[in-house]
Amino acid sequence: MRQGKAKYVFPGNNTPQGFLSLYHEGLAGLEQVFILKGGP
């Protein structure tokens, strides 16, 4: 795997209006995506 710039994004969050998801808009056009999910 070649090295490049790391981009840290948080495309989902709880808001007063409910959960807001920006996964489709924020991750569009990226060659490779790593999603790490775990407990707090």
C-alpha angles and dihedrals in degrees: 000000000000120000122243142144118318116225118199115201135168103203098176133051143156114253133179086262093052134266115345118204124193097166096121096045097039098046100040116121097018118134096212133015130192115193115193116188128180147130124299 
